[in-house]
């Protein structure tokens, strides 16, 4: 049984930073930050630390194990779903190199959960006095700003020409009718990175200010995410997915910004990409929702972030009483925005043309509540770091459709990776 303390909070910014550093001091911890964009009544930030129980699974029987644990333990659970769980959901394989080596699925029941919502601080503990845990957070030292260190050098797994050739090959599959759309990604990495992952995340978060930002420590491996995208949320009996398709840079002036937003809103190519994934998500949710309940509540919405503009749509449905939430999560995974349409054939071709295992990239990170609700992001705009092996990596991609131009798609990858590269090049340890 958890012990709970709820208090008003006057200075959230400083407390959030101490909470982040406190979370990073545990071997298993996850810090989630909405950066001022919480859902109505939702969490401004939420952190979990210390593993009372741990679930790690390879693809094969991971979702049944998660379902069993969810049914048995009516408590908080924090963790992740790796992209390669696709091999359990469908008859697929993964053979590319993986420099991070996280399990395909990992969740922990935290000893302490601390969050901010509605201008209040909440502390929930399995062990000990929540007031004592709060004092530990408040007394967590904050390091002085260190001088910039020599930049890390991240190299591309494939050359630009190899990328352009692959885009043309994918377009030939589209012409042949194999697929309509495919999300094609590439990796940038360093295998000799000495860096402070906590400082690296703080730099990334300051640049991106993303609504689904996440810092995760899993032993000696870290996720540092500036994700703008929600994969799937369950709140009571309602499921909500908010896929992104369509990206533009920010303008130098308000006038230029407005013109770029208007061009994105009017882009036939981006609207076509977006609606294909909306249809795919509607189909995924309908497998477990009440007939007729799946609806598009926002189509082609233009949302602005510090580094980019995105086209985002929202799809929701009402979960059937006989449908298990884990089954609904499984049947929507991996998310359509990071695969393509049709989904299975797109994933087969992703394995053919990409050169790195995605691992946690384009998977999902999030949590379950004691009430059985959940919320997961899409693990994009993320740095992954294996501290022992000194391997640092990020992947970026774009949706390839019939009228894609390789040079433009490559430029979109660089735009999406700009904040990641800027953070990494200024955060060497």
C-alpha positions as CSV (number, residue, x, y, z in Angstrom):
1,X,0.0,0.0,0.0
2,X,1.3,3.4,-0.9
3,X,1.7,6.4,1.4
4,X,0.8,9.7,-0.1
5,X,1.6,13.3,0.6
6,X,0.0,16.3,-1.4
7,X,1.3,19.8,-0.9
8,X,1.0,23.2,-2.8
9,X,4.1,24.0,-4.9
10,X,5.3,27.5,-5.3
11,X,8.6,27.2,-7.3
12,X,8.1,24.3,-9.8
13,X,11.0,25.1,-12.1
14,X,13.7,24.6,-9.4
15,X,11.9,21.6,-7.9
16,X,11.6,20.0,-11.3
17,X,15.4,20.2,-11.8
18,X,16.1,18.7,-8.4
19,X,13.5,16.0,-9.1
20,X,15.3,15.1,-12.4
21,X,18.7,14.9,-10.6
22,X,17.2,12.8,-7.8
23,X,15.6,10.4,-10.3
24,X,19.0,10.0,-12.2
25,X,20.6,8.9,-8.9
26,X,18.7,5.6,-9.0
27,X,19.6,2.6,-11.1
28,X,16.1,2.5,-12.5
29,X,14.3,5.8,-13.0
30,X,12.1,7.7,-15.4
31,X,11.4,11.4,-15.5
32,X,8.6,12.7,-17.8
33,X,8.2,16.4,-18.5
34,X,5.3,18.1,-20.4
35,X,7.3,21.4,-20.5
36,X,4.2,23.5,-19.7
37,X,1.9,21.6,-22.1
38,X,0.1,19.1,-19.8
39,X,-3.4,17.8,-20.7
40,X,-6.2,19.5,-18.8
41,X,-5.8,18.3,-15.2
42,X,-2.8,16.3,-16.2
43,X,0.8,16.0,-15.0
44,X,3.2,18.9,-15.5
45,X,5.9,16.4,-14.7
46,X,6.0,12.9,-13.3
47,X,9.0,10.9,-12.0
48,X,9.5,7.4,-10.7
49,X,12.6,6.0,-9.0
50,X,13.8,2.8,-7.4
51,X,12.6,-0.7,-8.6
52,X,10.6,-2.6,-6.1
53,X,9.9,-5.1,-8.9
54,X,11.3,-5.4,-12.4
55,X,10.0,-6.9,-15.6
56,X,12.3,-7.4,-18.6
57,X,11.3,-9.4,-21.7
58,X,12.5,-10.2,-25.1
59,X,10.0,-10.3,-28.0
60,X,8.1,-13.6,-28.0
61,X,5.9,-13.5,-24.9
62,X,6.4,-10.0,-23.7
63,X,2.9,-8.7,-24.0
64,X,1.4,-11.7,-22.1
65,X,3.9,-11.1,-19.3
66,X,3.0,-7.5,-19.2
67,X,-0.7,-8.4,-19.1
68,X,-0.2,-10.8,-16.3
69,X,1.7,-8.2,-14.3
70,X,-0.8,-5.5,-14.9
71,X,-3.6,-7.8,-13.7
72,X,-1.7,-8.9,-10.6
73,X,-0.2,-5.5,-9.4
74,X,-2.7,-2.7,-9.2
75,X,0.0,-0.1,-8.9
76,X,2.2,2.3,-10.8
77,X,4.4,0.8,-13.5
78,X,6.9,2.8,-15.5
79,X,8.9,1.6,-18.5
80,X,9.1,1.1,-22.3
81,X,8.1,-0.9,-25.3
82,X,10.9,-1.4,-27.9
83,X,10.2,-1.2,-31.6
84,X,11.4,-4.8,-32.1
85,X,8.3,-6.1,-30.2
86,X,7.0,-6.0,-33.8
87,X,8.5,-9.5,-34.1
88,X,6.0,-10.7,-31.5
89,X,3.1,-8.8,-32.9
90,X,3.8,-10.0,-36.5
91,X,5.9,-12.7,-38.1
92,X,9.0,-10.4,-38.5
93,X,12.7,-10.4,-37.6
94,X,15.4,-7.9,-36.7
95,X,19.0,-8.6,-37.8
96,X,20.8,-5.2,-37.8
97,X,23.4,-4.0,-35.2
98,X,22.2,-2.6,-31.9
99,X,24.7,-0.6,-29.9
100,X,22.5,0.0,-26.9
101,X,21.2,-3.4,-26.0
102,X,18.0,-2.6,-24.0
103,X,15.5,-5.4,-23.6
104,X,12.5,-5.3,-26.0
105,X,10.2,-4.6,-23.0
106,X,11.1,-3.2,-19.6
107,X,8.9,-2.0,-16.7
108,X,9.5,-1.4,-13.1
109,X,7.2,-0.9,-10.1
110,X,8.8,2.2,-8.5
111,X,9.5,2.6,-4.8
112,X,8.7,6.4,-5.1
113,X,6.5,8.3,-7.6
114,X,6.6,12.1,-7.5
115,X,4.6,14.5,-9.7
116,X,3.3,18.0,-10.2
117,X,-0.2,18.7,-11.4
118,X,-2.8,21.4,-10.7
119,X,-0.1,23.5,-8.9
120,X,0.3,20.7,-6.3
121,X,3.1,18.3,-5.5
122,X,2.2,14.7,-5.0
123,X,4.5,12.1,-3.4
124,X,3.6,8.4,-3.4
125,X,5.9,5.9,-1.7
126,X,5.9,2.1,-1.2
127,X,8.6,2.3,1.5
128,X,9.2,5.0,4.0
129,X,7.7,8.3,4.9
130,X,6.8,10.4,1.8
131,X,7.8,13.6,3.7
132,X,11.3,12.1,4.1
133,X,11.5,11.2,0.4
134,X,10.4,14.8,-0.4
135,X,13.2,16.1,1.8
136,X,15.7,13.9,-0.1
137,X,14.5,15.5,-3.4
138,X,14.7,19.0,-1.9
139,X,18.2,18.4,-0.7
140,X,19.5,16.9,-3.9
141,X,22.5,19.1,-4.9
142,X,22.5,20.8,-8.3
143,X,25.8,21.0,-10.0
144,X,27.3,24.3,-11.1
145,X,27.2,24.9,-14.9
146,X,30.4,23.2,-16.3
147,X,32.3,24.8,-19.1
148,X,31.7,23.4,-22.6
149,X,33.8,20.4,-23.4
150,X,35.1,19.3,-26.8
151,X,32.3,18.4,-29.1
152,X,31.3,14.8,-29.7
153,X,31.6,13.7,-33.3
154,X,28.6,11.6,-34.5
155,X,28.9,9.9,-37.8
156,X,26.3,8.7,-40.2
157,X,25.7,4.9,-40.4
158,X,25.0,5.4,-44.2
159,X,26.2,8.0,-46.7
160,X,23.9,10.6,-48.1
161,X,24.0,8.9,-51.5
162,X,23.0,5.5,-49.9
163,X,20.1,7.3,-48.3
164,X,19.0,8.9,-51.6
165,X,19.3,5.5,-53.4
166,X,17.2,3.9,-50.7
167,X,14.5,6.5,-51.1
168,X,14.3,5.8,-54.9
169,X,14.1,2.1,-54.2
170,X,11.2,2.6,-51.7
171,X,9.4,4.8,-54.3
172,X,9.7,1.9,-56.8
173,X,7.9,-0.3,-54.2
174,X,5.2,2.3,-54.0
175,X,4.8,2.4,-57.8
176,X,4.6,-1.4,-57.8
177,X,1.8,-1.3,-55.2
178,X,3.7,-2.9,-52.3
179,X,3.0,0.0,-50.0
180,X,1.6,3.5,-50.0
181,X,3.9,5.0,-47.4
182,X,7.0,4.0,-45.4
183,X,8.8,5.7,-42.6
184,X,12.5,5.4,-43.5
185,X,15.1,6.1,-40.8
186,X,18.9,6.5,-40.5
187,X,21.3,6.5,-37.5
188,X,24.0,8.9,-36.4
189,X,26.3,7.5,-33.7
190,X,29.6,7.6,-31.8
191,X,31.2,4.5,-30.4
192,X,33.6,6.5,-28.2
193,X,31.4,9.0,-26.4
194,X,32.4,10.1,-22.9
195,X,29.4,12.3,-21.8
196,X,27.2,13.1,-18.9
197,X,23.7,11.9,-19.8
198,X,22.0,14.1,-17.3
199,X,23.6,17.2,-18.6
200,X,23.0,16.1,-22.1
201,X,19.2,15.7,-21.4
202,X,19.1,19.1,-19.8
203,X,20.6,20.7,-22.9
204,X,18.2,18.8,-25.2
205,X,15.2,19.7,-23.1
206,X,16.1,23.3,-23.0
207,X,16.3,23.3,-26.8
208,X,13.2,21.3,-27.7
209,X,10.8,21.9,-24.8
210,X,8.8,18.9,-26.0
211,X,5.5,17.9,-24.4
212,X,6.5,14.2,-24.1
213,X,10.1,14.7,-23.0
214,X,11.7,11.8,-21.0
215,X,14.9,11.0,-19.2
216,X,15.2,7.3,-18.4
217,X,18.0,5.5,-16.7
218,X,18.1,1.7,-17.0
219,X,21.3,0.6,-15.3
220,X,24.1,1.9,-17.5
221,X,21.8,2.7,-20.4
222,X,19.9,6.0,-20.9
223,X,17.1,7.5,-23.0
224,X,17.2,11.2,-23.4
225,X,14.1,12.2,-25.3
226,X,12.6,15.4,-26.7
227,X,9.5,13.6,-28.1
228,X,6.6,15.8,-29.4
229,X,4.4,12.8,-30.1
230,X,1.9,10.8,-28.1
231,X,1.5,7.2,-29.1
232,X,-1.5,6.1,-27.0
233,X,-3.3,7.2,-23.8
234,X,-6.0,5.3,-21.9
235,X,-8.1,7.5,-19.6
236,X,-10.9,5.5,-18.0
237,X,-12.4,3.8,-21.1
238,X,-11.2,6.3,-23.7
239,X,-8.2,5.7,-26.0
240,X,-6.4,8.6,-27.6
241,X,-3.6,8.5,-30.3
242,X,-2.0,11.7,-31.8
243,X,0.2,10.8,-34.8
244,X,2.5,13.3,-36.4
245,X,3.0,13.5,-40.1
246,X,4.3,16.8,-41.6
247,X,7.2,18.9,-40.4
248,X,8.6,22.3,-41.2
249,X,11.4,24.5,-39.7
250,X,10.6,27.5,-37.5
251,X,10.8,30.9,-39.2
252,X,13.2,33.8,-38.3
253,X,10.3,36.2,-37.8
254,X,6.6,35.9,-36.8
255,X,5.6,36.7,-40.4
256,X,7.9,34.0,-41.8
257,X,6.6,31.6,-39.1
258,X,3.0,32.2,-40.1
259,X,3.8,31.7,-43.8
260,X,5.6,28.4,-43.0
261,X,2.6,27.2,-41.0
262,X,0.2,28.1,-43.8
263,X,2.3,26.3,-46.3
264,X,2.4,23.2,-44.1
265,X,-1.4,23.3,-43.6
266,X,-1.9,23.6,-47.4
267,X,0.6,20.9,-48.4
268,X,-1.1,18.1,-50.4
269,X,1.9,15.8,-49.8
270,X,1.8,16.3,-46.0
271,X,-1.9,16.0,-45.8
272,X,-1.8,12.8,-47.8
273,X,0.9,11.3,-45.5
274,X,-1.1,12.4,-42.5
275,X,-4.4,11.0,-43.6
276,X,-2.9,7.6,-44.5
277,X,-1.7,7.2,-40.9
278,X,-4.9,8.5,-39.5
279,X,-6.8,5.7,-41.4
280,X,-4.2,3.2,-40.1
281,X,-4.6,4.3,-36.5
282,X,-8.4,4.3,-36.8
283,X,-8.2,0.6,-37.9
284,X,-5.8,-0.2,-35.1
285,X,-8.0,1.3,-32.4
286,X,-11.2,-0.2,-33.9
287,X,-9.9,-3.7,-33.1
288,X,-10.6,-3.1,-29.4
289,X,-13.1,-0.2,-29.3
290,X,-16.9,-0.1,-29.3
291,X,-18.2,-0.2,-32.9
292,X,-18.8,3.3,-34.2
293,X,-16.9,5.0,-31.3
294,X,-13.6,5.6,-33.2
295,X,-13.5,9.2,-34.3
296,X,-11.0,11.8,-35.6
297,X,-11.3,14.7,-33.2
298,X,-8.6,16.8,-34.9
299,X,-7.4,16.4,-38.5
300,X,-4.3,18.2,-39.9
301,X,-3.8,20.4,-36.8
302,X,-0.7,22.6,-37.0
303,X,1.2,22.7,-33.7
304,X,4.3,24.8,-33.1
305,X,7.3,23.8,-31.0
306,X,10.6,25.7,-30.3
307,X,12.5,24.0,-33.2
308,X,9.8,22.9,-35.7
309,X,6.1,23.0,-36.7
310,X,4.2,19.7,-36.9
311,X,1.0,18.5,-38.5
312,X,-0.8,16.4,-35.8
313,X,-4.1,14.6,-35.9
314,X,-6.0,13.1,-32.9
315,X,-8.0,9.9,-33.0
316,X,-10.0,8.5,-30.1
317,X,-12.3,5.6,-29.3
318,X,-14.1,3.9,-26.4
319,X,-12.5,0.6,-25.2
320,X,-14.9,-2.3,-25.2
321,X,-15.7,-3.8,-21.8
322,X,-14.3,-7.2,-22.9
323,X,-11.1,-5.7,-24.4
324,X,-8.0,-5.8,-22.2
325,X,-6.0,-2.6,-22.2
326,X,-2.7,-4.5,-22.9
327,X,-4.3,-6.0,-25.9
328,X,-5.3,-2.6,-27.2
329,X,-1.7,-1.4,-26.6
330,X,-0.4,-4.4,-28.5
331,X,-2.8,-4.1,-31.4
332,X,-1.7,-0.5,-32.0
333,X,2.0,-1.3,-31.8
334,X,4.3,-0.3,-33.4
335,X,2.7,3.1,-34.1
336,X,1.7,3.8,-37.7
337,X,3.5,7.1,-37.8
338,X,6.8,5.3,-37.5
339,X,6.0,2.3,-39.8
340,X,3.8,3.0,-42.8
341,X,0.9,1.6,-44.7
342,X,0.1,-1.2,-45.1
343,X,1.9,-1.6,-41.7
344,X,3.2,-5.2,-42.0
345,X,4.7,-4.8,-45.5
346,X,6.2,-1.4,-44.5
347,X,7.9,-3.0,-41.5
348,X,9.3,-5.8,-43.8
349,X,10.8,-3.1,-46.1
350,X,12.1,-1.1,-43.1
351,X,14.2,-4.1,-42.2
352,X,15.4,-4.4,-45.8
353,X,16.5,-0.8,-46.3
354,X,17.5,0.5,-42.9
355,X,21.0,-0.4,-41.5
356,X,20.5,-0.1,-37.7
357,X,18.2,-1.9,-35.3
358,X,15.8,0.6,-34.0
359,X,15.6,-0.8,-30.4
360,X,13.9,1.7,-28.2
361,X,13.9,4.3,-31.0
362,X,10.3,4.6,-32.4
363,X,9.1,2.4,-29.5
364,X,7.2,4.0,-26.6
365,X,8.0,5.2,-23.1
366,X,5.4,5.9,-20.4
367,X,3.5,4.5,-17.4
368,X,0.5,2.7,-16.0
369,X,-1.5,4.2,-13.1
370,X,-2.9,2.2,-10.1
371,X,-6.4,2.7,-11.7
372,X,-5.3,0.9,-14.9
373,X,-4.9,4.0,-17.1
374,X,-1.7,4.5,-19.2
375,X,0.1,7.1,-21.3
376,X,2.9,6.5,-23.7
377,X,4.9,8.7,-26.0
378,X,6.6,7.8,-29.3
379,X,10.3,7.5,-28.5
380,X,11.6,9.8,-31.3
381,X,13.9,12.9,-31.2
382,X,15.9,10.8,-28.7
383,X,19.5,10.2,-27.8
384,X,20.3,6.7,-26.6
385,X,23.5,6.1,-24.6
386,X,25.2,3.0,-23.3
387,X,27.6,4.4,-20.7
388,X,29.8,1.3,-20.3
389,X,30.3,0.8,-24.0
390,X,30.4,4.6,-24.6
391,X,27.9,4.2,-27.5
392,X,25.8,7.3,-28.2
393,X,23.1,7.2,-31.0
394,X,20.2,9.0,-32.4
395,X,17.9,8.0,-35.4
396,X,15.8,10.2,-37.5
397,X,13.5,9.6,-40.4
398,X,10.7,10.7,-42.7
399,X,7.7,9.3,-44.5
400,X,8.4,8.3,-48.1
401,X,5.5,8.5,-50.5
402,X,5.2,8.5,-54.2
403,X,6.0,12.2,-54.7
404,X,8.9,12.2,-52.2
405,X,12.1,13.9,-53.3
406,X,15.2,12.3,-51.8
407,X,17.0,15.6,-51.2
408,X,14.0,17.1,-49.3
409,X,13.5,13.9,-47.2
410,X,17.2,14.0,-46.3
411,X,16.9,17.7,-45.3
412,X,13.9,16.8,-43.1
413,X,16.0,14.2,-41.3
414,X,18.7,16.8,-40.6
415,X,16.0,19.2,-39.4
416,X,14.6,16.7,-37.0
417,X,18.0,15.8,-35.7
418,X,19.3,19.4,-35.3
419,X,18.4,19.7,-31.6
420,X,19.9,16.3,-30.9
421,X,23.1,17.1,-32.6
422,X,23.4,20.5,-31.1
423,X,22.8,19.0,-27.6
424,X,25.4,16.3,-28.2
425,X,28.0,18.5,-29.7
426,X,27.9,20.8,-26.6
427,X,27.6,18.1,-23.9
428,X,30.7,15.9,-24.1
429,X,31.7,14.9,-20.6
